[in-house]
Amino acid sequence: MNRRTALMGLVLAGWLGWLAGTAAAIEHTTDTLETVKKNLASKGAVLLDVREKDEWDAGHLQTARFTPLSGLKETPQLEQLLKDLPKDKVIYAHCRSGKRCLNAGEILKSKGYDVRPLKAGYEDLLKAGFEKAK
């Protein structure tokens, strides 16, 4: 009975460790939009639009870089897409509604980037004063 209890304890500890690892998934940044603007203005951060090409073509933010989530998921294309993305700056990822940028954030985080997904979507950023590209 004592060995069985010890074994169950090890199994439970392993399961809890796995659960803690999955709970550490990336979340939306707590940086305010004013902080994001300041970081972008000081060149300490870049804005990454992870929407798809048709959404980008319909309108995008002035300073944003474009890397669609679908491209980030394609392994052969991934290294090419990331080669111009600076690892020494904060990457603020945005999309339409704040969901795809979480997926993109997981990918970028696994590649060593300081990525901070924005909960605010494209339209919200426009309303907050981010400049639309001409």
C-alpha positions in Angstrom: 0.0 0.0 0.0 2.9 2.4 0.8 4.5 1.8 -2.7 1.2 2.3 -4.4 0.6 5.6 -2.5 4.1 6.8 -3.5 3.6 5.8 -7.1 0.2 7.6 -7.2 2.0 10.7 -5.7 4.6 10.6 -8.5 1.9 10.3 -11.2 -0.1 13.1 -9.6 3.0 15.3 -9.4 3.8 14.7 -13.1 0.3 15.5 -14.1 0.3 18.7 -12.1 3.6 19.7 -13.7 2.2 19.1 -17.1 -0.9 21.1 -16.2 1.2 24.0 -14.9 3.1 24.0 -18.2 0.0 24.2 -20.3 -1.5 26.9 -18.1 1.6 29.1 -18.8 0.2 29.8 -22.3 0.8 33.3 -23.7 -1.8 35.9 -22.8 -2.7 39.3 -24.1 -0.3 42.0 -22.9 -1.1 44.2 -20.0 0.7 47.1 -21.7 -1.7 50.0 -22.3 -2.2 51.3 -25.8 -0.4 54.5 -24.7 2.6 52.4 -23.6 2.5 50.5 -27.0 2.5 53.9 -28.8 5.4 55.2 -26.7 7.4 52.0 -27.3 6.7 52.1 -31.1 7.6 55.8 -31.2 10.9 55.2 -29.4 11.8 52.4 -31.8 11.9 50.0 -28.9 9.1 47.9 -30.3 7.5 46.9 -33.6 3.9 46.3 -34.5 3.2 43.0 -36.3 -0.1 42.5 -38.2 -0.8 38.7 -38.3 -4.1 39.0 -40.2 -4.4 37.4 -43.6 -3.4 39.1 -46.9 -6.9 40.1 -47.9 -7.4 41.8 -44.5 -4.1 43.6 -44.8 -4.9 44.8 -48.4 -8.2 46.2 -47.1 -6.4 48.4 -44.7 -3.5 48.3 -42.2 -1.7 50.4 -39.7 1.0 52.8 -40.9 3.9 51.3 -38.9 2.8 47.7 -39.0 4.8 44.9 -40.5 2.9 42.1 -42.1 3.3 38.4 -41.3 0.1 36.4 -41.6 -0.6 33.7 -39.0 -0.9 31.2 -41.8 2.7 32.0 -42.8 3.9 31.6 -39.3 2.4 28.1 -39.2 4.1 27.0 -42.4 7.5 25.7 -41.3 9.4 26.1 -44.6 8.3 29.7 -44.9 8.7 30.5 -41.2 12.5 31.2 -41.1 12.2 33.5 -44.1 9.3 35.5 -42.5 11.2 35.8 -39.3 14.6 36.9 -40.6 13.7 40.6 -40.6 11.9 40.5 -37.3 14.2 42.0 -34.6 14.8 39.8 -31.5 16.1 42.8 -29.5 12.7 44.7 -29.6 9.3 44.0 -28.2 6.9 42.6 -30.8 3.3 43.8 -30.4 1.2 41.4 -32.5 -2.3 42.3 -33.5 -5.1 40.9 -35.6 -8.8 41.6 -36.1 -10.2 40.5 -32.8 -7.2 39.6 -30.6 -7.4 35.8 -31.0 -5.0 35.0 -33.9 -2.3 37.1 -32.3 -2.3 34.7 -29.3 -1.5 31.8 -31.7 1.2 33.9 -33.4 2.5 34.9 -30.0 3.0 31.2 -29.0 5.0 30.6 -32.2 7.1 33.7 -31.8 7.7 33.1 -28.1 9.0 29.6 -29.0 11.5 31.2 -31.3 12.8 33.5 -28.6 10.9 36.8 -29.3 9.6 39.1 -26.6 6.1 39.1 -28.1 3.1 40.8 -26.5 -0.2 40.1 -28.2 -2.7 42.9 -28.2 -6.2 42.3 -27.2 -7.3 45.3 -29.2 -8.1 44.4 -32.8 -7.4 46.4 -35.9 -10.5 48.6 -35.7 -9.9 49.2 -32.0 -6.4 50.4 -32.7 -7.7 52.8 -35.3 -10.2 54.2 -32.8 -7.3 54.5 -30.3 -5.4 56.8 -32.6 -3.1 54.4 -34.4 -2.5 55.8 -37.9 -4.0 54.0 -40.9 -1.6 53.5 -43.8 -2.3 55.6 -46.8 
